[in-house]
Amino acid sequence: MSEETITLRKNPSRKECEKVIKKILMTEVLERGTNEHFKTAADFMSYFQSLYPASASLTKQVQRAVKSLGMPKDERGYFIINKTEDQLNQDKEIAFLLKKTKAELVPLPEYETLFLKADGNYKDYLYQLLSESATFEDKVVTMINSSNGILLYTTNAHQLEILINSLINR
């Protein structure tokens, strides 16, 4: 072998380090569901040192790449690859409000839907009256005001249909 092929490879650029770090973290998240190994730039060094000669400049390059990525950390101090700091703050606010409002995810297949077609200038007023009506409060789970009418979700579409038809045909 010639001397040129024996020489050690140079350190990767900061951009190359960033790509590798992202790839490592995405693989970690895809395999485990979360990052449970990488908190600092030093945690990536064993991977980089397996490809490049260990040196202070390699360490600095990896540190620069981690800093440049600006990844937020979770409550345990591990890097989060797939979210920005703003997204993390927004998620915290959403989680807070979900708890505060005692939110519960309810699958829609449990409900029946009816569409009350209503056009004209009075549709919004009709929506308001229906939402405030004591007659409808135990028959309608929720309503959505749409462009051509009102979408009604209920647990008993047949009973609600009879009630609405009795009012239409009055």
Contacts in CASP RR format, 6 or more apart in sequence:
PFRMAT RR
TARGET T0000
AUTHOR 0000-0000-0000
METHOD contacts of the structure
MODEL  1
MSEETITLRKNPSRKECEKVIKKILMTEVLERGTNEHFKTAADFMSYFQS
LYPASASLTKQVQRAVKSLGMPKDERGYFIINKTEDQLNQDKEIAFLLKK
TKAELVPLPEYETLFLKADGNYKDYLYQLLSESATFEDKVVTMINSSNGI
LLYTTNAHQLEILINSLINR
8 52 0 8 1.000
8 53 0 8 1.000
9 51 0 8 1.000
9 52 0 8 1.000
9 53 0 8 1.000
10 52 0 8 1.000
11 52 0 8 1.000
11 55 0 8 1.000
11 57 0 8 1.000
11 58 0 8 1.000
11 61 0 8 1.000
12 20 0 8 1.000
12 48 0 8 1.000
12 51 0 8 1.000
12 52 0 8 1.000
12 61 0 8 1.000
13 61 0 8 1.000
14 61 0 8 1.000
14 64 0 8 1.000
14 65 0 8 1.000
14 68 0 8 1.000
15 65 0 8 1.000
17 48 0 8 1.000
17 61 0 8 1.000
17 62 0 8 1.000
17 64 0 8 1.000
17 65 0 8 1.000
18 65 0 8 1.000
18 68 0 8 1.000
18 69 0 8 1.000
20 44 0 8 1.000
20 47 0 8 1.000
20 48 0 8 1.000
21 44 0 8 1.000
21 62 0 8 1.000
21 65 0 8 1.000
21 66 0 8 1.000
21 69 0 8 1.000
22 69 0 8 1.000
22 81 0 8 1.000
24 38 0 8 1.000
24 44 0 8 1.000
24 47 0 8 1.000
25 35 0 8 1.000
25 38 0 8 1.000
25 71 0 8 1.000
25 79 0 8 1.000
25 81 0 8 1.000
26 81 0 8 1.000
26 82 0 8 1.000
28 34 0 8 1.000
28 35 0 8 1.000
28 36 0 8 1.000
28 37 0 8 1.000
28 38 0 8 1.000
29 35 0 8 1.000
29 81 0 8 1.000
29 82 0 8 1.000
34 74 0 8 1.000
34 78 0 8 1.000
35 74 0 8 1.000
35 78 0 8 1.000
35 79 0 8 1.000
35 80 0 8 1.000
35 81 0 8 1.000
36 78 0 8 1.000
37 43 0 8 1.000
37 78 0 8 1.000
38 44 0 8 1.000
38 78 0 8 1.000
38 79 0 8 1.000
39 73 0 8 1.000
39 77 0 8 1.000
39 78 0 8 1.000
39 79 0 8 1.000
40 66 0 8 1.000
41 59 0 8 1.000
41 62 0 8 1.000
41 63 0 8 1.000
41 65 0 8 1.000
41 66 0 8 1.000
41 67 0 8 1.000
42 59 0 8 1.000
44 62 0 8 1.000
44 66 0 8 1.000
45 54 0 8 1.000
45 58 0 8 1.000
45 59 0 8 1.000
45 62 0 8 1.000
48 58 0 8 1.000
48 62 0 8 1.000
49 58 0 8 1.000
52 58 0 8 1.000
66 79 0 8 1.000
70 85 0 8 1.000
71 79 0 8 1.000
71 80 0 8 1.000
71 81 0 8 1.000
72 79 0 8 1.000
72 80 0 8 1.000
72 83 0 8 1.000
72 84 0 8 1.000
72 85 0 8 1.000
72 88 0 8 1.000
73 79 0 8 1.000
73 80 0 8 1.000
74 80 0 8 1.000
80 88 0 8 1.000
83 91 0 8 1.000
97 103 0 8 1.000
108 153 0 8 1.000
110 155 0 8 1.000
111 141 0 8 1.000
111 153 0 8 1.000
111 154 0 8 1.000
111 155 0 8 1.000
112 153 0 8 1.000
112 154 0 8 1.000
112 155 0 8 1.000
112 156 0 8 1.000
112 157 0 8 1.000
113 151 0 8 1.000
113 152 0 8 1.000
113 153 0 8 1.000
113 154 0 8 1.000
113 157 0 8 1.000
114 151 0 8 1.000
114 152 0 8 1.000
114 154 0 8 1.000
114 157 0 8 1.000
114 160 0 8 1.000
114 161 0 8 1.000
114 164 0 8 1.000
115 149 0 8 1.000
115 150 0 8 1.000
115 151 0 8 1.000
115 152 0 8 1.000
116 149 0 8 1.000
116 150 0 8 1.000
116 151 0 8 1.000
116 152 0 8 1.000
116 164 0 8 1.000
117 148 0 8 1.000
117 149 0 8 1.000
118 126 0 8 1.000
118 148 0 8 1.000
118 149 0 8 1.000
118 150 0 8 1.000
119 148 0 8 1.000
119 149 0 8 1.000
123 145 0 8 1.000
123 149 0 8 1.000
123 150 0 8 1.000
124 145 0 8 1.000
126 150 0 8 1.000
127 143 0 8 1.000
127 145 0 8 1.000
127 150 0 8 1.000
130 136 0 8 1.000
130 140 0 8 1.000
130 143 0 8 1.000
130 150 0 8 1.000
131 143 0 8 1.000
135 163 0 8 1.000
136 160 0 8 1.000
136 163 0 8 1.000
139 154 0 8 1.000
139 156 0 8 1.000
139 159 0 8 1.000
139 160 0 8 1.000
139 163 0 8 1.000
140 152 0 8 1.000
140 153 0 8 1.000
140 154 0 8 1.000
140 160 0 8 1.000
141 153 0 8 1.000
141 154 0 8 1.000
141 155 0 8 1.000
142 153 0 8 1.000
143 150 0 8 1.000
143 151 0 8 1.000
143 152 0 8 1.000
143 153 0 8 1.000
144 150 0 8 1.000
144 151 0 8 1.000
144 153 0 8 1.000
152 160 0 8 1.000
154 160 0 8 1.000
END
